[in-house]
Amino acid sequence: MMLVLGLAIILSAALCGATPLSGAVAAQRKQVSYGPAVSAFLTGIDEELNELEYQLRRDEIIRADYERAKQRLTILRRFVERYAVETGKDIVPEYQALAEDELKTLGLGKEYKAEDLIAGAELEGRWKIIGVQPAGERKTVRFLVLERLQQPATGVAQTTRPRRVIDPLDVIETIIIPEPTAPIPQPQPTNTEAKVEAPPEAQKLSLQAPRLLSVILPEYTGRARDRKIEGEVIVLAMFQRDGKIKGARVEKGLGFGLDERAVETVKRLSFLPAQLEGKDVDARARIIVGFNLEKVYVYVGAAETGDALQGEKQ
């Protein structure tokens, strides 16, 4: 009897000692804070998860699609949080979380076997697998987490077949708005000056705006759909020659969560860089994201070279 009582006391003390430790771990996790870029991304993930719940309750999405989309967003959030904690940087890497049977959406030139899809493997020099979520008892497919590899600026347009998420002929339209070509006034020659005509090179060079390859269209938020909000969100962003988009910000918004959806869409665009005299250049452009209850569309407006805008405040 004494032995049993002694064991009970020891076990009770051990459990009491473990409680503060687990509480400290939980408190430490709650104290993790992120920068504005990571926080905005995580907020967007939460809104997408809420939107999925909303669609499921209204029978706008089937259970299987809901589970897959939820798992994709959860995995993506976990890897972004891990990167922020390990590096201490306020940066959202270019990650993709895809089911194994969704790799074709990346526009890869060949099909890969399951045994080739392991952590560390590179896919055609464009993507690197940084994590593999194995299929569980109730999950029939694996999820892969991929990071886009930086492409060298060669000045030659990529010829690899782009990733097709949607039908570009139906929803993507690239519009190049030419800038005014008013003649530049020339100073009048004085008695001591001879009139010299400006050479053709002095004329303003023509800039070819960035061209969209693929886009993941944003979805309506529940609040905007309930209020039947329609219109266009204008986002200004820098399209870099290395294929990345920086500094995306809303110039004209609609509210109700649609502005954030438009910015996330711009950040995930796949595009060919702007060109000046046949060379890839950085360019700032306005992207119009149109929200219509029947159709959502995206197109690129006027563009200017990054050098011409160095004096602007970011």
PAROTOR-631271 format. One record per atom (N, C-alpha, C): x, y, z; chain. Coordinates in steps of 0.1 Angstrom, whole numbers, always signed. Layout:
X/Y/Z/A
...
This chain:
+8/-12/+0/A
+0/+0/+0/A
+9/+12/+0/A
+20/+12/+8/A
+29/+24/+9/A
+36/+26/-5/A
+39/+15/-11/A
+46/+16/-24/A
+37/+22/-35/A
+24/+18/-35/A
+15/+24/-45/A
+13/+39/-42/A
+11/+42/-29/A
+10/+56/-25/A
+22/+65/-29/A
+34/+59/-28/A
+46/+66/-31/A
+47/+69/-46/A
+43/+59/-54/A
+43/+61/-69/A
+33/+71/-73/A
+22/+71/-67/A
+11/+81/-70/A
+16/+95/-67/A
+24/+97/-56/A
+29/+110/-52/A
+39/+115/-63/A
+48/+106/-67/A
+59/+109/-76/A
+53/+112/-90/A
+43/+105/-94/A
+36/+108/-107/A
+29/+121/-107/A
+23/+124/-95/A
+16/+137/-94/A
+26/+149/-95/A
+37/+147/-88/A
+47/+158/-88/A
+53/+160/-102/A
+55/+148/-110/A
+60/+149/-123/A
+51/+157/-132/A
+38/+154/-131/A
+28/+161/-139/A
+27/+176/-136/A
+28/+179/-123/A
+27/+193/-119/A
+39/+200/-124/A
+51/+194/-124/A
+63/+200/-129/A
+62/+202/-144/A
+55/+194/-152/A
+55/+195/-166/A
+45/+206/-171/A
+36/+210/-162/A
+26/+220/-166/A
+32/+234/-169/A
+41/+239/-160/A
+47/+252/-163/A
+55/+252/-176/A
+62/+241/-178/A
+71/+240/-190/A
+63/+241/-203/A
+51/+233/-204/A
+43/+234/-216/A
+37/+248/-217/A
+33/+254/-206/A
+28/+268/-207/A
+38/+277/-212/A
+51/+276/-208/A
+61/+285/-213/A
+63/+283/-228/A
+63/+271/-233/A
+64/+269/-247/A
+53/+275/-255/A
+40/+274/-250/A
+29/+280/-256/A
+30/+295/-256/A
+35/+301/-245/A
+37/+315/-244/A
+47/+320/-254/A
+58/+312/-255/A
+69/+316/-264/A
+64/+316/-279/A
+55/+307/-282/A
+50/+306/-296/A
+41/+319/-298/A
+33/+323/-288/A
+25/+334/-289/A
+32/+347/-291/A
+45/+347/-285/A
+53/+359/-286/A
+60/+362/-299/A
+59/+352/-308/A
+65/+354/-321/A
+58/+365/-329/A
+66/+375/-333/A
+60/+386/-341/A
+67/+386/-355/A
+60/+391/-365/A
+65/+391/-378/A
+64/+405/-384/A
+72/+408/-394/A
+72/+421/-400/A
+60/+423/-408/A
+58/+436/-414/A
+46/+439/-421/A
+43/+430/-433/A
+54/+427/-441/A
+52/+419/-453/A
+47/+405/-449/A
+54/+398/-440/A
+49/+385/-436/A
+36/+385/-429/A
+33/+395/-421/A
+20/+396/-414/A
+9/+398/-424/A
+11/+406/-435/A
+1/+408/-445/A
-2/+395/-452/A
+9/+388/-455/A
+7/+375/-462/A
-1/+365/-454/A
+3/+364/-441/A
-4/+355/-432/A
-19/+359/-430/A
-21/+372/-430/A
-35/+377/-429/A
-43/+373/-442/A
-36/+374/-453/A
-43/+370/-466/A
-46/+355/-466/A
-37/+347/-460/A
-39/+332/-459/A
-52/+330/-450/A
-52/+337/-439/A
-64/+335/-430/A
-77/+339/-437/A
-77/+350/-445/A
-89/+354/-452/A
-93/+343/-462/A
-83/+337/-469/A
-86/+327/-479/A
-92/+315/-472/A
-87/+311/-460/A
-92/+300/-452/A
-107/+303/-448/A
-109/+315/-444/A
-123/+319/-440/A
-132/+319/-452/A
-127/+323/-464/A
-135/+322/-476/A
-138/+308/-479/A
-129/+299/-477/A
-132/+285/-480/A
-143/+280/-471/A
-142/+283/-458/A
-153/+279/-449/A
-166/+285/-453/A
-166/+297/-458/A
-178/+304/-462/A
-184/+296/-474/A
-176/+293/-484/A
-180/+286/-496/A
-185/+272/-492/A
-179/+265/-483/A
-183/+252/-479/A
-197/+253/-472/A
-199/+263/-464/A
-212/+264/-457/A
-223/+266/-467/A
-220/+274/-478/A
-230/+277/-488/A
-231/+267/-500/A
-223/+256/-498/A
-223/+245/-508/A
-218/+250/-522/A
-209/+260/-521/A
-203/+265/-533/A
-190/+257/-537/A
-186/+248/-528/A
-174/+240/-531/A
-176/+226/-525/A
-172/+216/-532/A
-173/+203/-526/A
-163/+200/-515/A
-166/+190/-507/A
-157/+187/-496/A
-143/+184/-500/A
-141/+176/-511/A
-128/+172/-515/A
-120/+184/-519/A
-125/+193/-527/A
-118/+205/-531/A
-115/+214/-519/A
-124/+214/-510/A
-122/+222/-498/A
-110/+217/-490/A
-110/+204/-487/A
-99/+198/-480/A
-85/+200/-486/A
-85/+199/-500/A
-72/+200/-507/A
-68/+215/-506/A
-77/+224/-508/A
-73/+238/-508/A
-69/+243/-494/A
-76/+238/-484/A
-72/+241/-470/A
-58/+235/-466/A
-55/+223/-471/A
-42/+217/-468/A
-31/+225/-475/A
-34/+229/-487/A
-24/+237/-495/A
-21/+250/-488/A
-31/+257/-483/A
-29/+270/-476/A
-22/+268/-463/A
-26/+258/-456/A
-20/+255/-443/A
-5/+252/-444/A
-1/+244/-454/A
+13/+240/-456/A
+21/+253/-460/A
+15/+261/-469/A
+22/+273/-473/A
+24/+282/-462/A
+15/+284/-453/A
+16/+293/-442/A
+27/+288/-432/A
+27/+274/-430/A
+37/+269/-421/A
+52/+271/-426/A
+54/+270/-439/A
+67/+271/-445/A
+71/+286/-445/A
+62/+295/-447/A
+65/+309/-447/A
+69/+314/-432/A
+61/+309/-423/A
+64/+312/-409/A
+78/+306/-405/A
+81/+294/-409/A
+94/+288/-406/A
+105/+296/-412/A
+103/+301/-424/A
+114/+309/-430/A
+116/+322/-423/A
+105/+328/-419/A
+106/+341/-412/A
+113/+339/-398/A
+110/+328/-391/A
+116/+326/-378/A
+131/+322/-379/A
+134/+314/-389/A
+148/+309/-390/A
+157/+320/-396/A
+152/+329/-404/A
+161/+339/-410/A
+160/+353/-404/A
+148/+355/-397/A
+146/+368/-391/A
+143/+379/-402/A
+140/+375/-414/A
+138/+385/-425/A
+123/+387/-427/A
+119/+399/-430/A
+105/+402/-433/A
+103/+401/-449/A
+104/+388/-453/A
+103/+385/-467/A
+94/+373/-469/A
+86/+373/-479/A
+78/+362/-483/A
+84/+355/-495/A
+90/+344/-493/A
+96/+337/-505/A
+86/+333/-515/A
+91/+330/-527/A
+82/+326/-538/A
+80/+311/-537/A
+71/+307/-528/A
+68/+293/-526/A
+55/+289/-533/A
+54/+276/-536/A
+42/+270/-542/A
+40/+257/-534/A
+28/+255/-529/A
+24/+243/-523/A
+14/+236/-532/A
+18/+225/-538/A
+10/+218/-548/A
+9/+203/-545/A
-3/+198/-548/A
-4/+183/-547/A
+4/+177/-558/A
+8/+165/-556/A
+17/+158/-566/A
+11/+158/-580/A
-2/+156/-581/A
-8/+155/-594/A
-11/+169/-600/A
-7/+180/-593/A
-9/+193/-598/A
+4/+199/-604/A
+15/+192/-605/A
+27/+197/-610/A
+26/+202/-625/A
+16/+197/-632/A
+15/+201/-646/A
+11/+216/-647/A
+6/+222/-636/A
+2/+236/-637/A
+15/+245/-637/A
+27/+239/-635/A
+39/+247/-635/A
+45/+248/-649/A
+39/+241/-659/A
+43/+242/-673/A
+57/+235/-675/A
+60/+225/-668/A
+72/+217/-669/A
+73/+210/-682/A
+85/+208/-687/A
+86/+202/-700/A
+85/+187/-700/A
+85/+181/-689/A
+84/+166/-688/A
+77/+162/-675/A
+73/+149/-675/A
+66/+144/-663/A
+77/+137/-654/A
+75/+139/-641/A
+85/+133/-632/A
+79/+121/-624/A
+87/+111/-621/A
+83/+100/-614/A
+82/+103/-599/A
+74/+96/-592/A
+73/+99/-577/A
+86/+98/-570/A
+95/+88/-574/A
+107/+87/-567/A
+117/+98/-570/A
+114/+106/-580/A
+123/+118/-583/A
+119/+130/-576/A
+107/+130/-570/A
+102/+142/-563/A
+105/+141/-549/A
+117/+145/-545/A
+122/+144/-532/A
+127/+158/-528/A
+129/+161/-515/A
+134/+174/-510/A
+148/+176/-516/A
+150/+188/-521/A
+163/+191/-527/A
+164/+190/-542/A
+154/+183/-548/A
+154/+181/-562/A
+151/+194/-570/A
+158/+196/-581/A
+155/+208/-589/A
+147/+204/-602/A
+137/+211/-605/A
+129/+208/-617/A
+132/+218/-628/A
+140/+214/-637/A
+143/+221/-649/A
+150/+235/-646/A
+157/+236/-635/A
+163/+248/-631/A
+154/+259/-628/A
+141/+257/-626/A
+131/+267/-624/A
+126/+266/-610/A
+124/+254/-605/A
+118/+252/-592/A
+127/+242/-584/A
+127/+244/-571/A
+134/+235/-562/A
+124/+230/-551/A
+124/+217/-549/A
+115/+211/-539/A
+122/+213/-525/A
+115/+220/-516/A
+121/+222/-503/A
+114/+215/-492/A
+103/+208/-496/A
+96/+200/-486/A
+86/+191/-492/A
+84/+179/-486/A
+74/+169/-491/A
+65/+166/-479/A
+52/+168/-481/A
+42/+164/-471/A
+37/+150/-475/A
+41/+139/-468/A
+37/+126/-472/A
+22/+124/-471/A
+16/+115/-479/A
+2/+112/-478/A
-1/+104/-465/A
-11/+108/-458/A
-14/+101/-446/A
-24/+90/-448/A
-30/+85/-438/A
-40/+74/-439/A
-52/+78/-447/A
-56/+91/-445/A
-68/+95/-452/A
-65/+104/-465/A
-52/+107/-467/A
-48/+115/-478/A
-42/+106/-489/A
-47/+108/-501/A
-43/+99/-512/A
-31/+104/-520/A
-28/+117/-519/A
-17/+123/-526/A
-7/+130/-517/A
+5/+131/-522/A
+15/+139/-514/A
+14/+154/-518/A
+18/+163/-509/A
+19/+177/-512/A
+34/+181/-513/A
+38/+189/-523/A
+51/+193/-525/A
+52/+208/-522/A
+62/+213/-516/A
+65/+227/-514/A
+77/+231/-523/A
+75/+240/-532/A
+85/+243/-541/A
+89/+258/-540/A
+101/+261/-543/A
+106/+275/-543/A
+111/+278/-557/A
+107/+290/-562/A
+111/+294/-575/A
+126/+298/-575/A
+134/+293/-584/A
+148/+296/-585/A
+150/+309/-593/A
+159/+317/-589/A
+162/+329/-596/A
+168/+327/-610/A
+162/+333/-620/A
+166/+331/-633/A
+176/+342/-637/A
+187/+338/-644/A
+197/+349/-648/A
+191/+358/-659/A
+194/+371/-658/A
+189/+380/-668/A
+198/+379/-681/A
+192/+372/-691/A
+200/+370/-703/A
+196/+379/-714/A
+185/+386/-713/A
+180/+395/-724/A
+173/+387/-734/A
+171/+374/-733/A
+164/+366/-743/A
+151/+361/-736/A
+140/+362/-743/A
+127/+358/-738/A
+127/+343/-736/A
+121/+339/-724/A
+121/+325/-721/A
+111/+318/-731/A
+115/+306/-735/A
+107/+298/-745/A
+100/+286/-738/A
+102/+284/-725/A
+96/+273/-718/A
+81/+276/-718/A
+73/+265/-720/A
+59/+267/-720/A
+54/+271/-706/A
+47/+283/-705/A
+43/+288/-692/A
+33/+279/-685/A
+32/+281/-672/A
+23/+274/-664/A
+9/+279/-667/A
+0/+271/-669/A
-14/+275/-673/A
-23/+271/-661/A
-28/+281/-654/A
-37/+279/-643/A
-52/+281/-648/A
-53/+291/-658/A
-66/+294/-664/A
-64/+296/-678/A
-75/+298/-685/A
-75/+300/-700/A
-71/+315/-702/A
-59/+318/-706/A
-55/+332/-708/A
-63/+339/-718/A
-68/+333/-728/A
-76/+339/-739/A
-89/+344/-733/A
-93/+338/-722/A
-106/+342/-717/A
-106/+353/-706/A
-95/+353/-698/A
-95/+362/-687/A
-83/+372/-687/A
-73/+370/-695/A
-61/+378/-695/A
-60/+387/-707/A
-58/+399/-705/A
-57/+408/-716/A
-46/+418/-713/A
-36/+419/-722/A
-25/+428/-720/A
-27/+440/-729/A
-28/+452/-723/A
-31/+464/-730/A
-19/+473/-728/A
-13/+478/-738/A
-2/+487/-738/A
-7/+501/-742/A
-6/+510/-732/A
-11/+524/-735/A
+0/+533/-739/A
+1/+537/-751/A
+13/+545/-755/A
+12/+559/-748/A
+24/+564/-745/A
+25/+577/-739/A
+25/+587/-749/A
+21/+600/-745/A
+20/+610/-755/A
+33/+613/-762/A
+33/+615/-775/A
+46/+617/-782/A
+47/+631/-787/A
+44/+641/-778/A
+44/+655/-782/A
+59/+659/-785/A
+61/+667/-795/A
+75/+670/-798/A
+82/+678/-787/A
+94/+675/-785/A
+102/+682/-775/A
+107/+696/-780/A
+103/+707/-773/A
+107/+720/-778/A
+122/+721/-778/A
+127/+727/-789/A
+142/+729/-791/A
+145/+743/-788/A
+156/+746/-781/A
+160/+760/-779/A
+163/+767/-792/A
+159/+780/-793/A
+162/+788/-805/A
+177/+792/-805/A
+183/+790/-817/A
+197/+794/-818/A
+199/+809/-816/A
+210/+813/-810/A
+214/+827/-809/A
+223/+831/-820/A
+228/+843/-820/A
+237/+847/-830/A
+250/+840/-830/A
+254/+835/-818/A
+267/+828/-817/A
+265/+813/-818/A
+253/+808/-820/A
+250/+794/-821/A
+245/+790/-835/A
+249/+779/-839/A
+244/+773/-852/A
+233/+764/-849/A
+223/+764/-857/A
+211/+755/-855/A
+216/+741/-857/A
+214/+732/-847/A
+218/+718/-849/A
+205/+710/-846/A
+202/+701/-855/A
+190/+692/-854/A
+193/+681/-845/A
+184/+677/-837/A
+186/+666/-827/A
+187/+653/-835/A
+197/+644/-832/A
+198/+632/-839/A
+186/+622/-835/A
+184/+612/-844/A
+173/+603/-841/A
+174/+596/-827/A
+186/+594/-822/A
+188/+587/-809/A
+183/+596/-798/A
+181/+609/-800/A
+176/+617/-789/A
+161/+615/-786/A
+154/+610/-796/A
+140/+607/-794/A
+138/+597/-783/A
+127/+598/-777/A
+124/+588/-766/A
+122/+574/-771/A
+130/+565/-765/A
+129/+551/-769/A
+116/+545/-765/A
+112/+535/-773/A
+99/+529/-771/A
+101/+517/-761/A
+93/+517/-750/A
+94/+506/-740/A
+82/+496/-742/A
+86/+484/-743/A
+76/+473/-744/A
+72/+469/-730/A
+59/+470/-726/A
+55/+467/-713/A
+56/+452/-710/A
+57/+449/-697/A
+57/+434/-693/A
+45/+427/-699/A
+48/+414/-703/A
+37/+406/-709/A
+34/+394/-699/A
+21/+393/-696/A
+17/+383/-687/A
+17/+369/-693/A
+22/+359/-685/A
+22/+345/-690/A
+11/+338/-683/A
+9/+339/-670/A
-1/+332/-663/A
-5/+340/-651/A
-17/+338/-646/A
-22/+345/-634/A
-31/+336/-627/A
-31/+337/-614/A
-41/+330/-605/A
-51/+341/-601/A
-63/+340/-607/A
-73/+350/-605/A
-78/+350/-591/A
-80/+362/-585/A
-85/+363/-572/A
-100/+359/-571/A
-104/+355/-559/A
-118/+352/-557/A
-124/+363/-548/A
-137/+364/-550/A
-145/+374/-542/A
-144/+370/-527/A
-143/+380/-519/A
-145/+378/-505/A
-160/+377/-502/A
-164/+370/-491/A
-178/+369/-488/A
-185/+382/-486/A
-178/+392/-479/A
-184/+405/-477/A
-187/+412/-490/A
-177/+412/-500/A
-179/+418/-513/A
-190/+412/-521/A
-191/+399/-520/A
-201/+392/-528/A
-215/+395/-522/A
-216/+395/-509/A
-229/+397/-503/A
-234/+411/-506/A
-225/+421/-507/A
-229/+435/-510/A
-229/+438/-525/A
-225/+427/-534/A
-225/+429/-548/A
-216/+440/-553/A
-204/+440/-546/A
-194/+451/-550/A
-187/+447/-563/A
-187/+457/-572/A
-180/+455/-585/A
-172/+467/-589/A
-162/+465/-596/A
-153/+476/-600/A
-139/+471/-603/A
-129/+481/-604/A
-115/+478/-607/A
-106/+482/-595/A
-96/+474/-592/A
-86/+477/-583/A
-73/+480/-591/A
-67/+491/-589/A
-54/+495/-597/A
-43/+493/-587/A
-33/+484/-591/A
-21/+481/-583/A
-9/+486/-591/A
+0/+493/-584/A
+12/+498/-590/A
+23/+489/-584/A
+32/+483/-593/A
+42/+474/-589/A
+54/+475/-598/A
+66/+471/-593/A
+78/+470/-601/A
+80/+456/-607/A
+80/+455/-620/A
+83/+442/-627/A
+98/+442/-629/A
+105/+433/-622/A
+120/+433/-623/A
+124/+424/-634/A
+136/+426/-640/A
+140/+418/-651/A
+143/+404/-647/A
+145/+401/-634/A
+148/+388/-629/A
+135/+380/-627/A
+123/+385/-631/A
+111/+378/-630/A
+103/+380/-617/A
+108/+389/-608/A
+102/+391/-595/A
+94/+404/-596/A
+84/+404/-587/A
+76/+417/-586/A
+78/+422/-572/A
+81/+435/-571/A
+84/+442/-558/A
+75/+454/-557/A
+73/+458/-544/A
+66/+470/-541/A
+52/+472/-546/A
+45/+461/-546/A
+31/+462/-550/A
+22/+470/-540/A
+15/+480/-545/A
+7/+488/-536/A
-6/+492/-544/A
-16/+494/-536/A
-29/+498/-542/A
-30/+513/-545/A
-33/+517/-557/A
-35/+531/-561/A
-50/+535/-560/A
-58/+525/-564/A
-73/+527/-563/A
-79/+514/-559/A
-87/+515/-548/A
-92/+502/-543/A
-107/+502/-542/A
-112/+491/-538/A
-127/+489/-536/A
-131/+485/-522/A
-121/+481/-514/A
-124/+477/-500/A
-130/+463/-499/A
-135/+460/-488/A
-142/+447/-485/A
-133/+435/-488/A
-120/+437/-486/A
-110/+426/-488/A
-106/+424/-502/A
-111/+431/-512/A
-108/+429/-526/A
-94/+435/-529/A
-90/+446/-522/A
-77/+452/-524/A
-66/+442/-521/A
-67/+435/-510/A
-57/+426/-506/A
-57/+414/-516/A
-68/+410/-520/A
-69/+399/-530/A
-61/+403/-543/A
-63/+416/-547/A
-57/+421/-559/A
-42/+421/-558/A
-37/+426/-546/A
-22/+426/-544/A
-16/+412/-544/A
-23/+403/-538/A
-18/+389/-538/A
-17/+384/-552/A
-27/+387/-560/A
-27/+382/-574/A
-15/+388/-582/A
-13/+401/-579/A
-1/+407/-586/A
+12/+401/-582/A
+13/+398/-569/A
+26/+392/-564/A
+28/+378/-570/A
+18/+371/-574/A
+19/+358/-580/A
+19/+357/-595/A
+20/+369/-602/A
+20/+369/-616/A
+32/+363/-622/A
+31/+356/-633/A
+42/+351/-641/A
+43/+359/-654/A
+54/+365/-657/A
+55/+374/-668/A
+68/+374/-675/A
+68/+380/-687/A
+81/+383/-694/A
+84/+397/-691/A
+97/+400/-688/A
+101/+414/-684/A
+98/+424/-695/A
+97/+437/-691/A
+97/+447/-701/A
+110/+448/-709/A
+109/+453/-721/A
+121/+454/-730/A
+123/+468/-735/A
+135/+472/-736/A
+139/+484/-741/A
+151/+482/-751/A
+149/+484/-764/A
+160/+481/-774/A
+163/+466/-773/A
+153/+458/-771/A
+156/+443/-772/A
+162/+438/-759/A
+164/+446/-749/A
+170/+441/-736/A
+160/+441/-725/A
+160/+431/-716/A
+152/+431/-704/A
+155/+442/-695/A
+145/+449/-690/A
+147/+460/-681/A
+137/+460/-669/A
+140/+466/-658/A
+130/+468/-648/A
+120/+478/-652/A
+108/+476/-649/A
+98/+486/-653/A
+86/+486/-643/A
+81/+498/-640/A
+70/+499/-631/A
+57/+500/-640/A
+47/+493/-636/A
+35/+492/-644/A
+23/+492/-635/A
+11/+496/-640/A
-1/+495/-633/A
-9/+483/-638/A
-13/+475/-629/A
-21/+463/-632/A
-35/+465/-627/A
-44/+463/-636/A
-59/+465/-633/A
-65/+452/-631/A
-71/+450/-619/A
-78/+438/-615/A
-92/+441/-614/A
-100/+436/-624/A
-114/+439/-624/A
-123/+428/-617/A
-131/+433/-609/A
-140/+424/-601/A
-154/+426/-607/A
-160/+415/-613/A
-173/+415/-617/A
-180/+402/-612/A
-192/+403/-608/A
-198/+391/-602/A
-199/+379/-611/A
-198/+382/-624/A
-198/+371/-634/A
-184/+368/-639/A
-175/+377/-638/A
-161/+374/-644/A
-151/+383/-637/A
-139/+378/-635/A
-128/+385/-629/A
-117/+386/-640/A
-111/+397/-642/A
-101/+398/-653/A
-89/+407/-648/A
-78/+405/-655/A
-65/+412/-652/A
-59/+417/-665/A
-54/+429/-665/A
-46/+434/-676/A
-36/+444/-671/A
-25/+446/-680/A
-14/+455/-676/A
-17/+468/-684/A
-15/+479/-676/A
-16/+493/-682/A
-3/+498/-686/A
-1/+512/-685/A
+11/+518/-690/A
+23/+514/-681/A
+35/+514/-687/A
+47/+511/-680/A
+58/+521/-682/A
+66/+523/-672/A
+78/+531/-673/A
+90/+524/-668/A
+102/+527/-673/A
+114/+520/-668/A
+117/+524/-654/A
+123/+515/-647/A
+127/+517/-633/A
+137/+529/-632/A
+146/+531/-642/A
+155/+542/-641/A
+148/+555/-641/A
+137/+556/-648/A
+130/+569/-649/A
+123/+572/-636/A
+121/+562/-627/A
+113/+564/-615/A
+122/+563/-602/A
+135/+564/-604/A
+143/+563/-592/A
+141/+574/-582/A
+137/+585/-587/A
+135/+597/-578/A
+122/+596/-570/A
+113/+587/-573/A
+100/+586/-566/A
+102/+579/-553/A
+93/+583/-543/A
+93/+576/-530/A
+86/+563/-532/A
+92/+553/-526/A
+86/+539/-526/A
+74/+539/-517/A
